[in-house]
Amino acid sequence: MATVLALSGSPSRTSRTTFLAEHTAATLRARGHQAHVLAPRGLPATPMLAADTHHASHARAVTLVDEADALVVATPVYQTAYSGLLKVFVDLLPQHAFAGKPVLPLATGGSPAHVLALDHVLRPVLTALGAEVSRGRFVLDRHLTASPDGAMALDHDDERQPDRVTDQSARPLPSSAYLPVA
């Protein structure tokens, strides 16, 4: 059984991106993995902006990244790039924080043109941190809908897409567990 940390880089409280990260974590848990979601928006801002890794909350978040066997990195696409919140959080991490770890990038955005942010903006950062970056998945905002009670849902085809992405290339981890990442 692998330990997977899903990072949601969304600054929003009612976030489609966080929903997608939680949905992916739930899929992984259903397959026997330990999966947790970390939303850096819940961390104190002042120490994060000062890159204070000694602050207790931030030190714990960095430890969670270090202890994970694999990661899911989810971000909304703003101005053709990943979120500033994700950037500030990544700046807290050691230079090779993702070294040798499979990382599944996920992005949400309002236009199909934003899909390029996965490969041209997010992938280089994840690779620089040492990640074994998989193909990833982009989901249009309009395919993530909120019901009147505030619950989120993926549209019919997109409901199956994260599962397909996580199924496409299951790879063994050192513990012989299988972590489905694309």
Secondary structure, 3 states (H helix, E strand, C coil): CCEEEEEECCCCCCCHHHHHHHHHHHHHHHCCCEEEEECHHHCCHHHHHCCCCCCHHHHHHHHHHHHCCEEEEEEECECCECCHHHHHHHCCCCCCCCCCCEEEEEEEECCHHHHHHHHHHHHHHHHHCCCEECCCEEEEHHHEEECCCCCEEECHHHHHHHHHHHHCCEEECCCCCEEECC
